[in-house]
Amino acid sequence: MSSSLPGARALPESQYDLNTYWGRVKHTVGITDPSTLLVGKTGLEQAKKLLISYKTGETKEMTPELWRAKRIIDSTLHPDTGEPVFLPFRMSCFVLSNLVVTVGMLTPNLSNRGTIAWQVANQSLNVAINYSNANKSSPLSWSKIAQSYFLAVGASCSVAVGLNSIVPRLKRVSPSTRMVLGRLVPFAAVASAGFLNVFLMRGEEMRTGIDVFPVLSESDKAKLAAEGKGEGEVASLGKSKKAATLAVVETAFSRVFNSSPIMVLPPLILIRLQSREWLRRNPRLTMPVNLGLILVTSYVALPLALAAFPQRQQVKAESLEEEFHGRGGERGLVVFNRGI
């Protein structure tokens, strides 16, 4: 993240208003931009140099080139560690990483064996993404990660296989309705297991708390700059379990918001398209059409879902544990990294 770079001058958090939903959507579109994946080590170092030149005062104003550099840094580096997130697990690679797995889960008429295999693949990817983008102030042990993984896999497979066995037995509904319900089974499995996965993978945060920091006023930032310090050097006020719980709950809901349109719209649209003459005469086009529907829906849904809650969450200090009361910064607020 850009705050981990040297330099006392603070970078603007975004070129958009992050206090508004649509401002966060525009900001998230930049962070999830897949073109940032094409920037290699040299490009990343160049982006760092450009931002450092601003933070050290060599560059006076933000330019389109600097905003592009900030987008690269924010989409590549973890906000807590300042280290690059492994490429397949970055949010800018989220759609591409999930594409094959999603297509597999939404394949019509999957057997139980195929259903289980794709649910295992999906939860494996979820665990990797959740771990890579979680708040790192309360790291999770490998035993907890393994426990969370197997519980999430068990939950998703149980829901998927259970519903696959129930839907065909619904004799009181029409065949077309049963087909629609059958196509929505992956959504139920993914939504429930994805929600559970976040709680399991980030349960340690809720047990031990995450770091919270005072929100700095302009005068506070000026004092830090005069001391040759950056915002990244502000000491934590301590670890808050309430902040961690809020961060995990919001992240879990954003996962459901993201999976809902992806797992619902493409299969329902595909059902309608399969009734059209052109697709019945060309069944080989079914997979490319399904792939295109999933890809388009995924790129539209991701920024809308991630922007539901701010990544850098600000709350009143008095809404947290008593030890934080009266210790907030500007307007009595504290801030913490929610994770993605």
NORBELGI-V894507 format. One record per residue. SS is DSSP state (A for helix, B for strand, O for the rest). OMEGA is omega in whole degrees, -180 to 180 (NA if undefined). NEAR is the number of other C-alpha atoms within 8 Angstrom. Layout:
[[SS:OMEGA:NEAR] [SS:OMEGA:NEAR]]
This chain:
[[O:-174:12] [A:-180:11] [A:-180:11] [A:-179:9] [O:-179:9] [O:-180:9] [O:-176:11] [O:-177:13] [O:-178:10] [O:174:10] [O:172:9] [O:-177:5] [O:180:4] [O:174:7] [O:179:7] [O:-180:8] [O:-177:8] [O:175:10] [O:179:7] [O:-179:7] [A:-177:9] [A:173:7] [A:177:11] [A:177:15] [A:180:12] [A:179:10] [A:-178:12] [A:176:11] [A:178:9] [A:-179:9] [A:-178:12] [O:-180:12] [O:-178:8] [A:179:8] [A:178:6] [A:178:11] [A:-178:9] [A:180:6] [O:180:10] [O:-179:7] [A:180:6] [A:179:7] [A:179:8] [A:179:11] [A:178:8] [A:178:9] [A:178:13] [A:-179:11] [A:180:8] [A:-179:10] [A:178:14] [A:179:11] [A:177:10] [A:-176:14] [A:179:14] [O:176:11] [O:179:8] [O:175:7] [O:-171:9] [O:-174:6] [O:175:5] [O:179:9] [O:176:6] [A:179:6] [A:179:7] [A:177:11] [A:176:10] [A:178:8] [A:179:13] [A:178:11] [A:179:11] [A:-179:13] [A:-177:13] [A:-180:12] [A:-174:13] [A:-175:12] [B:176:12] [O:-175:12] [O:-180:11] [O:-174:9] [O:-175:8] [O:180:10] [O:179:6] [B:172:8] [O:179:11] [O:-167:7] [A:-177:9] [A:-175:7] [A:174:13] [O:179:14] [A:176:9] [A:178:12] [A:-174:13] [A:-177:11] [A:-178:12] [A:-180:7] [A:-177:10] [A:-170:10] [A:-177:11] [A:-179:8] [A:-180:11] [A:177:11] [A:179:11] [A:-179:8] [A:-177:10] [O:176:10] [O:-179:7] [O:172:5] [O:176:4] [O:173:8] [O:178:6] [A:179:8] [A:178:7] [A:178:8] [A:-179:13] [A:-178:11] [A:-178:8] [A:176:11] [A:176:13] [A:179:10] [A:-179:9] [A:-179:11] [A:176:15] [A:179:10] [A:179:9] [A:-180:10] [A:-179:12] [A:-179:9] [A:180:10] [A:-180:12] [A:-175:9] [A:-175:10] [A:-179:12] [O:172:10] [O:-174:12] [O:180:7] [O:176:7] [O:-175:10] [O:-179:8] [O:179:9] [O:-179:6] [A:178:6] [A:177:6] [A:178:9] [A:180:11] [A:179:8] [A:-180:8] [A:-178:11] [A:-177:14] [A:176:8] [A:180:8] [A:178:14] [A:179:13] [A:-179:8] [A:-177:11] [A:-180:14] [A:180:13] [A:-180:8] [A:-176:10] [A:-179:14] [A:180:11] [A:180:8] [A:177:10] [A:179:11] [A:-178:8] [A:-174:8] [A:-180:10] [O:-179:8] [O:180:6] [O:-174:8] [O:-177:6] [O:178:4] [O:-178:7] [O:178:7] [A:-180:6] [A:178:6] [A:177:8] [A:179:12] [A:179:8] [A:179:10] [A:179:9] [A:180:10] [A:-179:11] [O:178:11] [A:178:11] [A:179:11] [A:-180:11] [A:-179:10] [A:-177:13] [A:-178:11] [A:-178:12] [A:-179:10] [A:179:13] [A:177:14] [A:-180:12] [A:-177:10] [A:-179:14] [A:-180:13] [A:-180:11] [A:-177:10] [A:-176:15] [O:180:13] [A:-180:9] [A:178:11] [A:-179:14] [A:180:13] [A:-176:7] [A:-179:10] [O:177:14] [B:-178:16] [B:173:11] [B:-175:14] [B:176:13] [B:174:13] [O:-174:12] [O:172:9] [O:179:8] [A:179:6] [A:177:7] [A:179:8] [A:179:12] [A:178:8] [A:178:8] [A:-179:12] [A:179:11] [A:178:8] [O:-179:6] [O:-179:8] [O:176:10] [O:-180:15] [A:-180:10] [A:-179:6] [A:178:6] [O:-177:7] [O:176:5] [O:175:9] [O:-178:10] [B:-179:8] [B:-178:10] [B:177:13] [A:180:13] [A:177:10] [A:180:12] [A:180:13] [A:178:10] [A:-179:8] [A:-177:11] [A:180:13] [A:-180:9] [A:179:9] [A:179:12] [A:179:13] [A:179:9] [A:176:12] [A:178:13] [A:178:11] [A:-178:9] [A:-176:14] [A:-174:11] [A:-179:10] [A:-177:12] [A:-176:12] [A:-178:13] [A:-172:10] [A:-178:9] [A:-180:13] [A:180:12] [A:177:10] [A:-179:8] [A:177:10] [A:-180:9] [A:-178:8] [A:-179:8] [A:176:10] [O:180:8] [O:-175:8] [A:-174:7] [A:-180:6] [A:176:12] [A:-180:9] [A:-179:6] [O:-177:8] [O:179:7] [O:179:6] [A:-176:8] [A:-179:10] [A:177:7] [A:179:8] [A:179:9] [A:179:12] [A:180:10] [A:179:8] [A:-179:9] [A:-178:13] [A:-179:10] [A:-180:8] [A:-178:12] [A:-178:12] [A:177:9] [A:-173:8] [A:-171:11] [A:180:10] [A:178:13] [A:-179:10] [A:-177:11] [A:-178:13] [O:-179:12] [O:179:9] [O:179:8] [O:176:10] [O:174:8] [B:-171:8] [B:177:10] [B:178:9] [B:175:8] [B:179:10] [A:-179:13] [A:178:9] [A:179:6] [O:-179:11] [O:-175:10] [A:-177:6] [A:-179:4] [A:-178:11] [O:179:10] [O:-178:7] [O:180:9] [O:179:15] [O:-179:11] [A:-179:9] [A:178:5] [A:-175:11] [B:170:13] [B:-176:14] [B:177:12] [B:178:12] [B:-180:12] [O:-170:14] [O:-179:9] [O:NA:8]]
